[in-house]
């Protein structure tokens, strides 16, 4: 079977979600994520909705994944930084394959000093808990990375984080 | 028939362990129950430690209702209850708007209001100091079917309604300051796997 190749990064992520049967997408909005959120909300395969806070999205995804529905949480870097307790005490302690997709702010041209500082916390937090993370920076690789990272998360029952670099989302392709 | 509205000021102080037992005694269709951190969990455990449809959270204070929402969205035919303390709910009030926006018909939130952080030494919550009303907040967030339980009889009736009619429902009960009666095993991976296996079974 052949399908039309997705022509930009949101299509690659969406295709990976579908291939790995992710159906629930709680998110906290972000401007970079806007085309991905729009594409997911336009697709009846998905149930996608905004949450008041990133922790909520993690809780919702945890409940869903234990109940047979795979989920991915979308958020921005600064929102990710609110999560260490929920990741440690819920996602990691219970070994739940909760997937996060984080649009990376605070690097490669950031204007906001707060975003620049909080960005430096993200990978050390993930590393400190042994959460697999991949930085998606190239259109020709991001679909493969997303598909394989999700596949591993669900197979090994361990969380994963996809970091969407400005190299992917802002660089002219 | 409508009954007169119960206000917080007209409610009896009840006991969380006793009310939790009353809830669990009404569950016959593999309903999922998500217990909040600490005492809410421990009384759920004490009510029936062998019940695999119970999920005992650890340190993610405030996430009982969001976890229950995730279960409810994944399995619309299963009733799902969250048992949450007042201090915990105060940490994650935004979830009431999220729940109201999704309007899951199968979700029930029970709020245990002892007005204190019992487990950390009984300090008053700011909600207690300010006179915050959980039912009023829930209704203003969009959960129309939110009620205070005046006494055990009304609590029973509210739970029966919540288990048999479309929600989301929120039931608030004032409770005493008794600590949890026992503690859960410290075995989160076993809990998650047992709960997931139970959720894979059809609703009874």
HADDOCK unambig.tbl for C-alpha pairs under 7 A between the chains (distance, minus, plus):
assign (segid A and resid 51 and name CA) (segid B and resid 98 and name CA) 5.79 0.50 0.50
assign (segid A and resid 52 and name CA) (segid B and resid 94 and name CA) 5.31 0.50 0.50
assign (segid A and resid 52 and name CA) (segid B and resid 95 and name CA) 6.58 0.50 0.50
assign (segid A and resid 52 and name CA) (segid B and resid 98 and name CA) 6.76 0.50 0.50
assign (segid A and resid 56 and name CA) (segid B and resid 63 and name CA) 6.58 0.50 0.50
assign (segid A and resid 56 and name CA) (segid B and resid 66 and name CA) 5.59 0.50 0.50
assign (segid A and resid 56 and name CA) (segid B and resid 95 and name CA) 6.70 0.50 0.50
assign (segid A and resid 59 and name CA) (segid B and resid 63 and name CA) 5.71 0.50 0.50
assign (segid A and resid 59 and name CA) (segid B and resid 66 and name CA) 5.08 0.50 0.50
assign (segid A and resid 59 and name CA) (segid B and resid 67 and name CA) 4.53 0.50 0.50
assign (segid A and resid 60 and name CA) (segid B and resid 66 and name CA) 4.88 0.50 0.50
assign (segid A and resid 60 and name CA) (segid B and resid 67 and name CA) 4.69 0.50 0.50
assign (segid A and resid 60 and name CA) (segid B and resid 69 and name CA) 5.90 0.50 0.50
assign (segid A and resid 60 and name CA) (segid B and resid 70 and name CA) 4.04 0.50 0.50
assign (segid A and resid 61 and name CA) (segid B and resid 70 and name CA) 5.92 0.50 0.50
assign (segid A and resid 62 and name CA) (segid B and resid 67 and name CA) 6.15 0.50 0.50
assign (segid A and resid 62 and name CA) (segid B and resid 70 and name CA) 6.92 0.50 0.50
assign (segid A and resid 63 and name CA) (segid B and resid 67 and name CA) 4.37 0.50 0.50
assign (segid A and resid 63 and name CA) (segid B and resid 68 and name CA) 6.06 0.50 0.50
assign (segid A and resid 63 and name CA) (segid B and resid 70 and name CA) 4.38 0.50 0.50
assign (segid A and resid 63 and name CA) (segid B and resid 71 and name CA) 4.68 0.50 0.50
assign (segid A and resid 64 and name CA) (segid B and resid 70 and name CA) 4.30 0.50 0.50
assign (segid A and resid 64 and name CA) (segid B and resid 71 and name CA) 4.79 0.50 0.50
assign (segid A and resid 64 and name CA) (segid B and resid 74 and name CA) 5.32 0.50 0.50
assign (segid A and resid 66 and name CA) (segid B and resid 196 and name CA) 4.74 0.50 0.50
assign (segid A and resid 67 and name CA) (segid B and resid 71 and name CA) 5.67 0.50 0.50
assign (segid A and resid 67 and name CA) (segid B and resid 74 and name CA) 6.07 0.50 0.50
assign (segid A and resid 67 and name CA) (segid B and resid 75 and name CA) 6.94 0.50 0.50
assign (segid A and resid 67 and name CA) (segid B and resid 196 and name CA) 5.78 0.50 0.50
assign (segid A and resid 67 and name CA) (segid B and resid 199 and name CA) 5.35 0.50 0.50
assign (segid A and resid 67 and name CA) (segid B and resid 200 and name CA) 6.84 0.50 0.50
assign (segid A and resid 68 and name CA) (segid B and resid 74 and name CA) 6.75 0.50 0.50
assign (segid A and resid 69 and name CA) (segid B and resid 74 and name CA) 5.45 0.50 0.50
assign (segid A and resid 85 and name CA) (segid B and resid 60 and name CA) 6.49 0.50 0.50
assign (segid A and resid 86 and name CA) (segid B and resid 60 and name CA) 5.11 0.50 0.50
assign (segid A and resid 89 and name CA) (segid B and resid 58 and name CA) 5.95 0.50 0.50
assign (segid A and resid 89 and name CA) (segid B and resid 59 and name CA) 5.11 0.50 0.50
assign (segid A and resid 89 and name CA) (segid B and resid 60 and name CA) 5.85 0.50 0.50
assign (segid A and resid 90 and name CA) (segid B and resid 58 and name CA) 6.65 0.50 0.50
assign (segid A and resid 90 and name CA) (segid B and resid 60 and name CA) 6.14 0.50 0.50
assign (segid A and resid 93 and name CA) (segid B and resid 188 and name CA) 6.20 0.50 0.50
assign (segid A and resid 93 and name CA) (segid B and resid 189 and name CA) 6.95 0.50 0.50
assign (segid A and resid 94 and name CA) (segid B and resid 188 and name CA) 4.93 0.50 0.50
assign (segid A and resid 94 and name CA) (segid B and resid 189 and name CA) 4.68 0.50 0.50
assign (segid A and resid 94 and name CA) (segid B and resid 192 and name CA) 5.87 0.50 0.50
assign (segid A and resid 95 and name CA) (segid B and resid 189 and name CA) 6.30 0.50 0.50
